[in-house]
Amino acid sequence: MSASLIDSHCHLDRLDLKPFENNISNALANAQQYDVKAMLNVCIDLEHFSDVLDIAEAHSNVYASVGVHPNEIDGKDPEIDELVALSDNKKIIAIGETGLDYFRTKGSDLEWQRTRFKNHIEASKQTKKPLIIHMRDATDDTLKIMQDEKAEQAGGVMHCFAEDWEVAQRALDLGFYISFSGIVTFKNALALKEVAKNVPIDRMLVETDSPYLAPVPYRGKSNQPAYVKHVAECIAELRGEPYEVIAEKTTENFYRLFSLPPG
């Protein structure tokens, strides 16, 4: 049997379940057929937090996070104490996803987004649960806040990383892991492919961000955890290393980052 993988970032409550008889358990069983042994189900708003947690509690191989995505503007904006309280569950292993996104959320004053990010960092430090960082068109501000707020005390992962090697080095210097999604399989992602070649193997994760960003050969279609294997295979090819090594190391990294017992 091939080495096992972990989908370190997916949104199981948003999957297209039509191919799986509208049954989440069938989708997870399908992922296991493609070596995916565990998944981190990531929260993006508090209105659906209970759905995210319910899936994790119903499946032994699913973990969850709590947080509010930087683009969420209509729902509840959590206070630090609320994030800390909601994370008090053994299935909640991370805070986020959080960060900054100046691409999808426009406006002259996005201080509210930066304040939200700082609150998540503080909750992460208090709970000692790592951060899941979303960063788009806001590189300098994101990394500055991480540095100013001492995010390295909590640690975490730059999810769905899509920047160049210089930015990757800045994140690595703060002690953060780099997670690769299906974007790394895209033909035009040349700078990201260079990052995948150069990131230390002990600081790398793989993810789908499903149902979004399906990798080649499924680009443009609905994504699912099973497809994380294509991400790992692409990285192995880029680095000239066996797929089994990438699978084994990214799985080890996941357990180490989130302070979980291996397996």
C-alpha positions in Angstrom: 0.0 0.0 0.0 1.2 3.5 -0.8 2.3 5.9 1.9 -0.5 7.8 3.6 -1.3 11.5 3.1 -3.1 14.1 5.1 -5.2 16.8 3.6 -4.2 19.6 5.9 -6.8 22.1 4.8 -10.3 21.4 3.4 -13.9 22.6 3.9 -15.8 19.4 4.2 -19.0 21.2 5.1 -19.0 22.7 1.6 -18.1 19.7 -0.5 -20.2 18.8 -3.5 -21.6 15.5 -2.2 -23.7 14.6 -5.3 -21.1 12.1 -6.5 -21.2 10.5 -3.1 -24.9 9.9 -2.7 -25.1 13.1 -0.6 -23.2 11.3 2.1 -20.1 12.8 3.7 -19.0 9.4 4.9 -18.8 8.2 1.3 -16.6 11.1 0.3 -14.2 10.4 3.2 -14.1 6.7 2.3 -13.3 7.6 -1.2 -10.4 9.8 0.0 -9.0 6.8 2.0 -8.9 4.9 -1.3 -6.4 7.4 -2.5 -4.1 7.2 0.6 -5.7 10.1 2.5 -5.8 9.0 6.1 -6.8 12.2 7.8 -8.1 15.7 7.1 -8.3 19.1 8.8 -11.8 20.6 8.3 -11.3 24.3 8.4 -13.8 26.9 9.7 -14.4 30.2 7.9 -17.3 31.7 9.8 -18.9 31.1 13.2 -22.4 30.7 11.7 -21.2 27.3 10.3 -18.8 26.4 13.1 -21.1 23.8 14.5 -21.3 22.0 11.1 -17.5 22.0 10.9 -17.1 20.6 14.4 -20.0 18.0 13.9 -18.2 16.5 11.0 -15.0 16.2 12.9 -16.7 14.7 16.0 -18.5 12.1 13.8 -15.3 10.9 12.1 -12.2 9.8 13.9 -9.9 10.8 11.1 -11.2 14.4 10.8 -9.9 17.3 12.9 -11.3 20.9 12.9 -10.4 24.5 13.4 -12.2 27.6 14.6 -12.0 31.0 13.1 -13.4 33.7 10.7 -12.0 34.2 7.3 -10.8 37.7 6.4 -13.3 38.0 3.6 -16.3 37.2 5.8 -18.1 40.5 6.4 -21.8 39.6 7.1 -21.4 37.2 10.0 -20.2 37.5 13.6 -16.7 38.9 14.3 -15.3 36.9 17.2 -13.7 38.3 20.3 -10.5 36.7 21.6 -12.3 35.1 24.5 -14.9 33.6 22.3 -12.3 32.0 20.0 -10.5 30.6 23.1 -13.7 29.2 24.5 -14.8 27.6 21.2 -11.4 26.0 20.7 -11.7 24.1 24.0 -12.4 20.8 22.3 -9.9 18.0 21.6 -11.0 17.9 18.0 -10.2 21.6 17.5 -6.5 21.7 16.7 -6.0 25.1 15.1 -7.2 28.7 15.0 -8.3 30.0 11.6 -8.4 30.3 8.9 -7.4 33.9 9.5 -5.2 36.5 7.9 -5.6 39.3 5.3 -7.1 39.4 1.9 -7.1 42.7 0.0 -8.0 41.0 -3.3 -11.6 40.0 -2.6 -12.4 42.6 0.1 -12.1 46.1 -1.3 -12.1 49.3 0.6 -10.0 52.2 1.7 -10.2 51.2 5.4 -9.5 47.6 6.1 -8.4 48.1 9.7 -11.2 45.8 10.9 -9.6 43.0 8.9 -6.2 43.6 10.6 -7.9 43.8 14.0 -9.6 40.5 13.4 -6.3 38.9 12.4 -4.6 40.2 15.6 -7.4 38.8 17.7 -6.9 35.3 16.1 -3.2 35.5 16.8 -3.8 36.3 20.4 -6.3 33.5 20.7 -3.7 31.2 19.2 -1.1 32.2 21.6 -3.4 31.7 24.6 -4.6 28.3 23.5 -1.3 27.1 22.1 -3.1 26.0 19.0 -1.4 26.9 15.7 -2.6 29.4 13.2 -3.9 28.8 9.7 -3.0 31.9 7.7 -4.7 33.1 4.6 -2.7 35.7 2.6 -3.8 37.3 -0.7 -2.6 40.6 -2.1 -1.6 41.6 1.4 1.9 40.1 1.8 3.7 42.8 3.6 0.9 43.7 6.0 0.3 40.0 6.8 3.9 39.3 7.6 4.3 42.5 9.5 1.4 41.8 11.8 2.6 38.2 12.3 6.0 39.7 13.4 4.6 42.5 15.5 2.1 40.3 17.3 4.7 37.5 17.8 2.8 34.9 15.9 5.9 32.7 16.0 4.9 32.0 19.7 1.9 30.1 18.4 3.3 28.8 15.1 1.2 27.7 12.2 0.9 27.3 8.5 0.7 29.6 5.5 -2.2 27.8 3.8 -2.6 27.6 0.1 0.7 29.4 -0.4 0.9 31.2 -3.8 3.8 33.6 -3.4 7.5 33.5 -4.5 10.6 32.1 -2.7 11.5 35.5 -1.1 8.1 35.6 0.7 8.3 31.9 1.6 11.7 32.5 3.3 10.1 35.4 5.3 7.4 33.0 6.5 9.9 30.2 7.2 12.0 32.7 9.2 8.9 33.2 11.5 8.8 29.5 12.1 5.7 28.8 9.9 5.1 25.9 7.6 4.3 26.2 3.9 1.2 24.4 2.6 0.8 23.6 -1.1 -2.6 23.3 -2.8 -3.6 22.4 -6.3 -2.2 25.7 -7.5 1.3 24.1 -7.6 0.1 21.8 -10.4 -1.0 24.7 -12.6 1.3 25.2 -15.7 1.6 28.9 -15.2 2.6 28.7 -11.4 6.3 28.9 -12.2 7.3 30.9 -9.1 5.3 28.6 -6.8 7.0 25.6 -8.4 10.3 27.0 -7.5 9.1 27.4 -3.9 8.1 23.7 -3.9 11.5 22.7 -5.0 13.2 24.7 -2.2 11.1 24.5 0.9 12.8 22.3 3.6 11.0 19.0 3.5 10.4 19.2 7.3 8.4 22.5 6.9 6.0 21.4 4.1 2.3 20.4 4.1 -0.1 19.5 1.3 -3.8 20.4 1.0 -6.7 20.6 -1.3 -8.7 23.6 0.0 -11.6 21.6 -1.4 -14.1 22.2 -2.8 -12.0 25.0 -4.3 -8.8 25.0 -6.5 -8.9 21.5 -7.9 -5.5 20.3 -9.1 -4.6 19.3 -12.7 -6.1 17.1 -14.2 -9.4 18.3 -12.5 -8.7 22.0 -12.7 -12.0 24.0 -12.9 -14.0 21.2 -11.3 -15.2 20.7 -7.7 -12.3 19.7 -5.5 -12.3 16.9 -2.9 -9.8 15.5 -0.4 -8.9 12.5 -2.6 -7.2 14.9 -5.0 -4.5 15.9 -2.5 -2.6 12.9 -4.0 -2.1 14.9 -7.2 -0.5 17.8 -5.2 1.9 15.4 -3.5 2.8 13.7 -6.8 3.5 17.1 -8.4 5.8 18.2 -5.6 7.6 14.9 -5.7 8.2 15.3 -9.4 9.4 18.9 -9.0 11.9 17.9 -6.3 13.0 14.7 -7.9 12.1 12.7 -4.9 9.9 9.6 -4.5 6.2 10.3 -3.9 6.3 8.1 -0.8 8.9 10.4 0.8 6.7 13.5 0.2 3.7 11.7 1.6 5.5 10.4 4.6 7.2 13.7 5.5 4.2 15.9 5.0 2.2 13.5 7.2 4.9 13.7 9.9 5.0 17.4 9.6 1.2 17.6 10.2 1.3 15.6 13.4 4.3 17.6 14.7 2.8 21.0 13.9 -0.5 20.3 15.5 1.0 18.4 18.4 -0.9 15.2 17.6 0.3 11.6 18.3 1.5 10.1 15.0 -1.2 8.0 13.4 
